[in-house]
Amino acid sequence: MGIIDRFTTIMKSNINALLDKAEDPAKMVDQTLYELREDLAEVRTNTAKVMAEEKRVKKQLEDCDADIAKYESAAKNALVAGNEDDAKTQIAQKQTCVSKKAELEKTYAVAKQNADKMRQMHDKLVSDIQELESRKESIKAKVSVAKAKESVAHAMGNVNSQDSIAAFERMEGKADKMLRESEAKMELNESMQDSDADALAKKYTGGNSSVDDELEKMKKELGL
């Protein structure tokens, strides 16, 4: 696989698409940056090689143009000097250079196209890295907030306050029942104590006072 084929997929990369697929965008940001920096280092090295090749072919093309101009000038000078054989020799050299130039032009066109693509990939990677660096902290902050909200939601889902309130009310109801029962027992005990006290008083205060009073009244009526 050639250099251009190796890095063509980089041109199609989409940071947003990568982050959308990530389960943990915060980790994906760091991982993506790491991979992009590795790609950039490799792209930069290979871009330099391709650009060097472009310059080498361009120099050959320039040298070929110079040779064509040189041989053409020499042929004209030979004709002016009346030396037709030398002119033919120079023309033959010129034609060889013209043929060579045609091949060099094809080679240079490919070399320049490769260099342009590599420079484009290099610049895109630099731009992507700069963009991701500028968004990294913002993305991580959003992920942190989202995780915090998720934790709160999870905690709230596991805590059912209604069940706790219902249990509390049941305990309160039992406490009220116990209180009522204890108060009723106290009232019964007090009632029994009052009855016992009355019976004891009658025992020691003598007979029925109302009977004695009526007896005395009847005696007076009869003059007894």
Secondary structure, 3 states (H helix, E strand, C coil): CCHHHHHHHHHCCCHHHHHHHCCCHHHHHHHHHHHHHHHHHHHHHHHHHHHHHHHHHHHHHHHHHHHHHHHHHHHHHHHHCCCHHHHHHHHHHHHHHHHHHHHHHHHHHHHHHHHHHHHHHHHHHHHHHHHHHHHHHHHHHHHHHHHHHHHHHHHHHHCCHHHHHHHHHHHHHHHHHHHHHHHHHHHHHHHHHHHHHHHHHHHHHCCCHHHHHHHHHHHHHHCC
